[in-house]
Amino acid sequence: MARAPLLQLSDISLTFGGDPVFAGLDLVIQPGDRVALVGRNGSGKSTLMKVMAGLVEPDAGARVLSPGTDVGYMEQDPDLSGFATLGDFAASGLPPGEEYRVAMAAEGLKFDPAATVAAASGGERRRAALARLLAHAPTLMLLDEPTNHLDIEAIGWLEAQLAETRSAFVLISHDRAFLRALTRATLWIDRGAVRRQDRGFAGFEEWRDKTWADEDTARHKLDRKIKAEARWAVEGISARRKRNQGRVRALHGLREERAGLIRRQGAAAMALEAGAQSGKRVIEALGISKSFGDRVILRDFTLRIHRGERVALVGPNGAGKTTLLKMLIGQMDPDSGEVRLGANLQMAVFDQNRSALDPEMTLWDSLTGDPDMRVSGKADQVLVRGQPRHVVGYLKDFLFDEAQARAPVRSLSGGERARLLLARIMARESNLLVLDEPTNDLDVETLDLLQELLSDYAGTVLLVSHDRDFLDRVASTTIAMEGDGRATVYAGGWSDYQAQRGVVEAAEKDDKPKTTPPKEKQQAKSDRQGLSFTEKHRLEALPSEIARLEAEIAKLEGLMSDPELFTREPVKFAKASEALITRQSALAKAEEEWLTLAEKAED
């Protein structure tokens, strides 16, 4: 017998001032659903989630909850007014004796429940809101960007919690690895319509591209039909005026149908242009150390970064990634040791706090007021990689419309602020790009474009990110901040770092003195069969990881098939060769791991 849906939206319409956000929208959330909610920045994802939560009333349509269904919503800017501490807020409404749920979530999400609301940062407030939702465990959880402000360890903890939950949930997230690991269905908002596919996010891009290709084919056929009918009308209508008025009306109908098609938004026209070539050695850190009071951030760290490298810094929040980044680019002095910057550096910096943007300034003034972009005597133009551009035209390259040009920065969404900051740094020539959390709030299409731009960028990149997928796609070297002042350099991206760290830990374990366990423990060990939770989760995640590696290998092989690449771009050829070897090694290890776990699961 079919179960009743938890939530049903029927014929929902909603307009905010201008064009409708939604018109005639229908969707259903079933018990046990694990849904990715995706769409371009500004497409209405957060608005739809608020309609689902009952926080925004649509202009028309119905929202129906199944009896007994409770809905929990984790928003991006939670209101904690009226609560003294983060723990008070997170535990509000819990039955007596179940406050321990908040303590467990706080440990996994890394915040202090005793911290006062007044002194809490935006990230701490968001983590408290997420802990509140997890502690209450409603029938349906609605999570809007839950991984923002979480480090990779906390993201892994949250991923495990959601993998175990019995609640249905809908996720908005920019973290593709997170979505691939957790979701079984996808809701896609595109031009005011919502499509559903009962496949997880791993199948989204293939589905999206096929949908768009089918649209383009249908539009092309319609255009050809209109052209043929219009030619008939011009050449023969006078001779058949009375007999063919129906055909004329049909032509008008075709033209109205064509005009009614909503053209999809194109990709941002972002571009990166490297300036004059830097020296071969870009940054050299020699035995640097840094402490704040009794807290050791870095101890005796040495690193050389050469031209063209993509260096990622990873580690828990508070481990010192941004501190190390600032020391490497000369914005902060080490306590001991020395940092040498190479010759002829042109640096562009993307700040995770978006501090380069004044929230009270307009988008127009944010660009024209930048000294590096100012065109003398031209208040309506900006300098973009040495060439004057009209400010509105340049904003349109980053998917802003003309009406937004005079709007204040504070009116922008997180993704729009990220695009505006990218517009500023991409306007100047550079050969050293410093990106501190650039992926937060960006949609899938913009992330893909940014990744491609970084891959083709002729300069050097320093990157801080918690986005595992993005790290795998971009980084050629990973610096892991491992606590107690330790920073270790690994070749490759996130997956490569994980594989190499596993080998190191296994070697260290083998070096330890071996003791023979008591007979009882040996027997208990032999009695345990099947997979642990972590192994089960890994077995489920490996097929998508293997597919990703295969796709990356195919892309690299396609790139290297160009017979002139070595002669034309020797640095790019060398990096592609190195990346191919790394990916092939990672693929072999992943396939071997899958076989081992699959055999163990059958025991």
C-alpha positions in Angstrom: 0.0 0.0 0.0 1.4 3.4 -1.0 2.3 5.7 1.8 1.0 9.3 1.9 3.5 12.0 1.0 5.0 14.0 3.8 4.6 17.3 2.0 2.8 18.3 -1.2 2.9 21.6 -2.9 0.2 22.1 -5.6 0.0 24.9 -8.2 2.2 27.3 -6.2 2.7 30.8 -7.6 4.8 33.5 -6.0 5.9 36.9 -7.1 8.3 39.3 -5.5 7.8 42.7 -7.1 8.7 41.9 -10.7 8.7 38.6 -12.6 7.2 35.6 -10.9 9.6 33.4 -8.9 7.3 30.4 -9.4 4.2 29.8 -11.4 2.1 26.6 -11.3 4.7 24.8 -9.3 4.0 21.2 -8.0 6.2 18.9 -5.9 6.0 16.0 -3.5 8.3 14.9 -0.7 7.9 11.2 0.2 8.8 9.4 3.5 12.5 8.5 3.4 13.3 11.0 0.6 16.9 12.3 0.5 16.7 15.1 -2.0 19.2 17.6 -3.4 17.6 21.0 -4.2 19.7 22.6 -6.9 19.6 25.6 -9.3 21.4 28.7 -10.3 22.1 31.4 -7.7 19.0 33.6 -7.6 16.7 30.9 -9.0 14.7 30.7 -5.8 16.1 27.7 -3.9 15.9 29.3 -0.5 12.6 30.8 -1.2 11.1 27.5 -2.2 12.5 25.9 0.9 10.8 28.6 3.0 7.5 27.8 1.2 8.1 24.2 2.0 8.7 25.1 5.7 5.5 27.3 5.8 7.5 30.5 6.4 6.6 32.1 3.1 3.0 32.3 2.0 2.6 31.8 -1.8 0.3 34.0 -3.8 -1.7 31.0 -4.9 -1.7 27.2 -4.5 -1.8 24.8 -1.6 0.8 23.4 0.9 -0.4 20.1 2.5 1.4 18.2 5.2 0.5 14.6 6.0 -0.9 14.2 9.6 1.8 13.7 12.1 4.5 15.3 10.0 6.7 17.9 11.7 9.0 20.0 9.5 12.3 21.4 10.8 14.1 24.2 8.8 17.7 25.2 9.2 18.1 28.7 7.6 21.2 30.6 6.6 20.6 33.5 9.0 18.9 32.0 12.2 17.3 34.4 14.7 18.6 33.6 18.2 17.1 36.6 19.9 15.7 35.8 23.4 18.3 33.2 24.2 21.3 33.7 26.4 23.6 30.9 25.0 23.9 28.9 21.9 23.0 25.8 23.9 19.8 27.4 25.2 18.7 28.1 21.6 19.7 24.6 20.4 17.9 22.8 23.2 14.7 24.9 23.2 11.7 22.7 22.7 13.4 19.4 23.5 11.8 17.1 26.0 13.3 17.1 29.5 16.4 14.9 29.8 17.2 15.0 26.1 19.6 18.0 26.2 22.4 15.5 25.7 21.5 15.5 22.0 22.6 19.1 21.7 25.9 18.3 23.5 26.6 15.4 21.0 25.8 17.7 18.0 27.9 20.5 19.4 30.9 18.2 19.7 30.5 17.0 16.1 29.9 20.5 14.7 32.6 22.1 16.9 30.9 24.9 18.8 30.6 25.6 22.5 27.0 25.4 23.8 27.9 27.7 26.7 29.0 30.5 24.4 26.8 33.6 24.6 24.6 34.5 21.7 25.8 38.1 21.9 29.4 37.1 21.3 28.8 34.3 18.8 30.0 34.6 15.2 27.7 34.1 12.2 29.3 30.6 11.7 28.7 29.6 15.4 25.0 30.7 15.1 24.6 28.6 12.0 26.1 25.6 13.7 23.8 26.0 16.7 20.8 26.1 14.3 22.0 22.9 12.7 22.5 21.3 16.1 19.0 22.3 17.1 17.6 20.6 13.9 19.6 17.4 14.4 18.7 17.2 18.1 15.0 17.5 17.4 15.1 15.0 14.5 11.8 16.1 12.8 10.0 13.9 10.2 11.3 16.2 7.4 14.5 18.3 7.6 15.0 21.2 5.3 18.7 22.2 5.3 19.8 25.4 3.5 23.6 25.3 3.0 24.4 23.3 6.1 28.1 22.8 5.3 28.9 26.6 5.1 31.3 27.5 8.0 32.0 23.8 8.7 35.5 22.4 8.3 36.1 19.1 6.5 36.0 17.1 9.7 32.6 18.6 10.7 31.3 18.0 7.2 32.3 14.3 7.5 30.5 14.1 10.9 27.4 15.7 9.5 27.5 13.4 6.4 27.6 10.4 8.7 24.7 11.7 10.8 22.5 12.3 7.8 23.4 9.0 6.3 22.0 7.3 9.5 18.9 9.4 10.1 15.4 8.1 9.6 14.1 11.6 8.7 13.5 12.6 5.2 15.5 15.6 4.2 16.0 18.2 1.4 19.5 19.7 1.0 20.7 22.9 -0.6 24.5 22.8 -0.8 27.4 23.9 -3.0 29.4 20.9 -1.8 29.1 18.3 -4.6 30.9 15.5 -2.7 28.4 16.0 0.2 25.4 15.9 -2.2 26.7 12.9 -4.1 27.2 10.9 -0.9 23.8 11.6 0.6 21.1 12.2 -2.0 18.8 9.7 -3.8 16.6 12.2 -5.7 17.1 15.7 -7.2 14.8 18.7 -7.4 16.1 21.2 -10.0 14.7 24.7 -10.1 15.2 26.2 -13.6 13.4 29.4 -14.8 10.6 29.1 -12.3 9.8 25.4 -12.9 10.8 22.5 -10.7 11.8 19.2 -12.2 12.4 16.0 -10.2 14.6 13.0 -11.0 14.7 10.0 -8.8 18.4 9.8 -8.9 20.9 11.4 -6.6 23.0 14.4 -7.4 25.7 12.2 -9.0 23.4 12.0 -12.1 22.4 15.7 -12.1 24.8 17.1 -14.6 24.1 14.4 -17.2 20.3 15.0 -16.7 20.7 18.8 -16.9 22.8 18.7 -20.1 20.4 16.3 -21.8 17.4 18.5 -20.8 19.1 21.5 -22.3 20.1 19.7 -25.4 16.5 18.5 -25.9 15.3 22.1 -25.5 17.8 23.4 -28.0 16.7 20.8 -30.5 13.0 21.6 -30.0 13.7 25.4 -30.3 15.7 24.8 -33.5 12.8 22.8 -35.0 10.3 25.4 -34.0 12.5 28.2 -35.6 12.7 26.2 -38.8 8.9 25.7 -38.9 8.3 29.4 -38.3 10.7 30.3 -41.0 9.1 28.0 -43.5 5.5 29.2 -42.6 6.6 32.8 -42.9 8.1 32.2 -46.3 4.8 30.6 -47.4 2.9 33.6 -46.0 5.0 36.1 -48.0 5.0 34.2 -51.3 1.4 32.8 -51.4 -1.0 34.5 -49.1 -2.4 37.0 -51.6 -3.6 34.2 -53.9 -5.1 32.1 -51.1 -6.2 34.7 -48.6 -9.7 33.3 -47.9 -8.8 29.6 -47.9 -5.7 29.9 -45.6 -6.6 32.3 -42.8 -6.3 29.3 -40.4 -2.8 28.7 -41.5 -2.0 32.4 -40.9 -3.5 32.2 -37.4 -1.4 29.1 -36.8 1.8 31.0 -37.8 0.8 33.7 -35.3 0.4 30.9 -32.7 3.9 29.5 -33.5 5.4 32.9 -33.0 3.6 33.4 -29.7 4.9 29.9 -28.6 8.4 30.9 -29.6 8.2 34.2 -27.7 6.9 32.4 -24.6 10.0 30.2 -24.4 12.1 31.4 -21.5 15.7 31.5 -22.6 17.9 30.0 -19.9 20.5 32.1 -18.3 24.0 31.6 -19.7 27.1 30.9 -17.8 29.0 33.8 -16.3 31.5 35.2 -18.8 34.3 35.0 -16.3 37.9 35.1 -17.5 41.3 35.0 -15.9 44.4 36.5 -17.5 47.8 36.0 -16.2 50.1 39.1 -16.2 53.8 39.1 -16.8 55.4 35.8 -15.9 56.7 35.6 -12.4 60.0 34.1 -11.4 60.3 30.3 -11.4 60.4 30.3 -7.6 57.2 32.1 -6.4 57.4 31.6 -2.6 60.0 30.0 -0.4 59.3 29.5 3.3 62.4 28.5 5.4 61.8 27.0 8.9 58.9 29.3 9.7 57.0 29.1 13.1 54.0 31.0 14.5 52.3 31.0 17.9 49.6 33.0 19.6 50.3 32.9 23.3 50.6 29.3 24.3 48.9 28.1 21.1 51.3 26.8 18.5 50.0 27.3 14.9 53.1 26.3 13.0 56.5 24.8 13.9 59.6 24.8 11.7 57.8 24.6 8.4 59.7 24.7 5.0 58.1 24.9 1.6 58.9 25.9 -1.9 56.2 26.9 -4.4 57.1 27.1 -8.0 55.4 28.9 -10.9 52.2 27.2 -12.1 51.6 25.2 -8.9 48.1 24.9 -7.4 48.6 24.7 -3.6 45.7 23.9 -1.3 45.6 24.4 2.4 43.3 22.0 4.4 42.6 21.3 8.0 40.0 21.9 10.8 38.7 25.4 11.5 41.2 27.2 13.8 44.1 25.0 12.7 45.8 28.1 11.2 45.2 27.8 7.4 44.5 31.5 6.9 47.5 32.4 9.2 49.8 30.3 7.1 48.3 31.7 3.9 49.0 35.3 5.2 52.6 34.4 6.1 53.2 32.9 2.7 52.0 36.0 0.8 53.8 38.5 3.2 50.7 39.8 5.0 51.9 38.5 8.3 55.4 37.9 9.7 56.4 34.5 11.2 57.8 34.4 14.7 60.9 32.7 13.4 62.2 31.6 10.0 61.9 33.5 6.8 59.5 33.8 3.8 61.0 34.9 0.5 58.7 36.1 -2.3 59.7 35.6 -5.9 60.4 38.3 -8.5 57.7 40.2 -10.4 54.7 39.0 -8.5 51.2 40.4 -9.3 48.8 39.2 -6.6 45.0 39.0 -6.6 43.3 38.0 -3.3 39.8 36.5 -2.7 39.0 37.0 1.0 36.7 34.5 2.7 35.1 37.3 4.7 34.4 39.4 1.6 36.0 42.3 3.5 36.9 44.0 0.3 33.2 44.6 -0.3 31.4 47.5 1.6 27.8 46.3 2.2 26.5 49.9 1.9 28.1 50.6 -1.4 26.4 49.9 -4.7 27.6 47.3 -7.1 28.5 50.1 -9.5 30.6 52.0 -6.9 32.2 48.7 -5.7 33.8 48.4 -9.2 34.3 52.1 -10.2 35.7 52.9 -6.7 38.4 50.3 -7.0 41.7 52.2 -7.7 42.9 49.3 -9.9 39.8 49.4 -12.0 39.2 53.2 -12.3 39.3 54.8 -15.7 40.4 58.4 -15.5 37.6 60.8 -16.6 35.1 58.0 -17.2 32.6 57.5 -14.3 30.7 54.8 -16.1 33.7 52.6 -17.2 36.0 50.2 -15.5 39.4 48.9 -16.5 39.2 45.1 -17.2 42.6 43.5 -17.8 43.9 46.7 -19.4 40.8 47.5 -21.5 38.0 50.0 -20.6 34.5 48.4 -20.2 31.1 49.9 -19.4 30.4 49.0 -15.8 27.0 47.5 -16.5 28.3 45.4 -19.4 31.0 44.0 -17.1 28.5 43.3 -14.4 26.3 41.4 -16.9 29.4 39.1 -17.6 28.9 37.9 -14.0 25.1 37.4 -14.3 24.0 40.7 -12.7 21.2 42.6 -14.5 21.1 46.4 -15.0 18.7 46.9 -12.2 21.2 45.5 -9.7 23.9 47.9 -10.7 22.7 50.6 -8.3 21.6 48.2 -5.6 23.6 48.0 -2.3 26.0 45.1 -1.8 24.0 44.1 1.3 21.0 43.2 -0.9 23.0 40.4 -2.6 22.9 36.7 -1.8 26.0 34.9 -0.7 26.6 33.6 -4.2 26.1 37.0 -5.7 28.7 38.5 -3.3 31.1 35.8 -4.3 30.6 36.6 -8.0 31.1 40.3 -7.4 34.3 39.7 -5.6 35.4 37.4 -8.5 34.6 40.3 -10.9 37.0 42.5 -9.0 39.9 40.2 -8.9 39.4 38.9 -12.4 39.5 42.5 -13.8 43.2 42.8 -13.0 46.1 40.9 -14.5 47.8 38.6 -12.0 50.3 35.8 -11.7 49.6 34.7 -8.1 45.9 34.1 -7.2 45.1 33.7 -3.5 41.7 32.2 -2.9 40.4 31.8 0.7 37.1 29.8 0.6 36.1 30.9 -2.9 33.5 28.1 -3.4 31.0 29.1 -0.6 27.6 29.8 -2.1 28.5 29.4 -5.7 26.2 27.3 -7.9 27.3 24.2 -9.7 27.7 25.9 -13.1 29.8 28.8 -11.7 31.9 26.3 -9.7 32.6 24.3 -12.9 33.6 27.4 -14.8 35.9 28.6 -12.0 37.5 25.2 -11.9 38.2 25.3 -15.6 39.6 28.8 -15.4 42.0 27.8 -12.6 43.1 24.7 -14.6 44.0 26.9 -17.6 45.4 29.8 -15.6 49.1 30.3 -16.4 50.0 31.7 -12.9 50.2 30.2 -9.5 47.3 29.5 -7.2 47.1 29.4 -3.4 43.7 27.9 -2.2 41.9 27.4 1.1 38.8 25.3 0.8 36.7 22.7 2.6 35.1 21.6 -0.7 36.6 18.1 -1.3 35.4 17.9 -4.9 36.8 21.3 -5.8 40.1 20.4 -4.2 40.4 17.2 -6.2 39.7 19.1 -9.4 42.1 21.9 -8.8 44.9 21.2 -6.4 48.3 19.8 -7.5 49.7 20.0 -3.9 48.0 19.8 -0.6 49.3 21.2 2.7 47.5 19.6 5.6 47.4 21.5 8.9 47.4 18.6 11.3 47.5 20.3 14.7 50.2 20.9 17.3 52.1 23.1 14.9 52.4 20.3 12.3 51.9 21.0 8.6 52.6 18.2 6.1 52.9 18.6 2.3 51.2 15.9 0.0 51.1 15.6 -3.7 47.7 16.0 -5.4 44.3 17.0 -4.1 42.0 15.9 -1.3 41.6 12.2 -2.3 45.3 11.9 -3.0 46.1 13.4 0.4 43.7 10.9 2.1 45.2 8.0 0.3 48.8 9.0 1.1 47.9 9.8 4.7 46.4 6.3 5.0 49.7 4.8 3.8 51.7 6.8 6.2 49.5 5.9 9.2 49.6 2.2 8.2 53.4 2.4 8.1 53.6 4.1 11.5 51.2 1.4 12.9 53.5 -1.3 11.5 56.5 0.2 13.1 54.9 0.0 16.6 55.8 -3.0 18.8 53.3 -5.8 18.2 51.7 -7.5 21.1 49.7 -10.7 21.0 46.1 -10.1 22.0 44.6 -12.3 24.7 42.9 -15.4 23.4 39.5 -14.0 24.3 40.0 -10.9 22.2 41.2 -12.9 19.3 38.1 -15.0 19.4 35.9 -11.9 19.7 37.6 -10.5 16.7 37.1 -13.6 14.7 33.4 -13.7 15.7 32.8 -10.2 14.2 31.6 -10.4 10.6 30.4 -7.9 8.0 31.2 -4.2 7.7 31.4 -1.5 10.2 29.3 1.7 9.7 32.4 3.5 8.3 33.2 0.7 5.9 29.5 0.5 4.7 29.6 4.2 4.1 32.9 3.9 2.2 31.6 1.0 0.1 28.6 3.2 -0.9 30.8 6.2 -1.7 33.4 4.3 -3.7 31.5 3.8 -7.0 30.9 7.6 -7.4 34.6 8.2 -6.5 35.7 5.6 -9.1 33.4 7.2 -11.7 34.9 10.7 -10.9 38.4 9.4 -11.3 37.6 7.7 -14.6 36.0 10.9 -15.9 39.1 12.9 -14.9 41.4 10.4 -16.5 39.4 10.5 -19.7 39.6 14.3 -19.7 43.3 14.3 -19.1 43.9 11.7 -21.8 41.8 13.8 -24.2 44.0 16.8 -23.3 47.2 15.0 -23.8 46.1 13.5 -27.1 46.8 16.9 -28.7 50.2 16.1 -30.5 51.3 19.8 -30.3 50.5 20.3 -26.6 54.1 19.4 -25.5 55.6 21.9 -27.8 53.1 24.6 -27.4 52.5 24.4 -23.6 55.2 22.2 -22.0 54.3 23.3 -18.4 50.7 22.3 -19.0 51.7 19.0 -20.6 54.0 18.2 -17.6 51.2 19.0 -15.1 48.7 17.0 -17.1 51.1 14.0 -17.1 51.7 14.3 -13.4 47.9 14.6 -12.7 47.2 11.6 -15.0 49.7 9.4 -13.1 48.2 10.5 -9.8 44.6 9.8 -10.9 45.5 6.4 -12.3 47.2 5.4 -9.1 44.2 6.7 -7.0 41.8 4.8 -9.3 43.7 1.5 -8.8 43.6 2.0 -5.1 39.9 2.8 -5.1 39.1 -0.2 -7.2 41.2 -2.5 -4.9 39.5 -1.0 -1.8 36.0 -1.6 -3.3 36.8 -5.2 -4.1 38.1 -5.8 -0.6 35.1 -4.2 1.1 32.6 -6.0 -1.3 34.2 -9.3 -0.5 34.0 -8.5 3.2 30.4 -7.6 2.9 29.6 -11.0 1.5 31.1 -12.8 4.4 
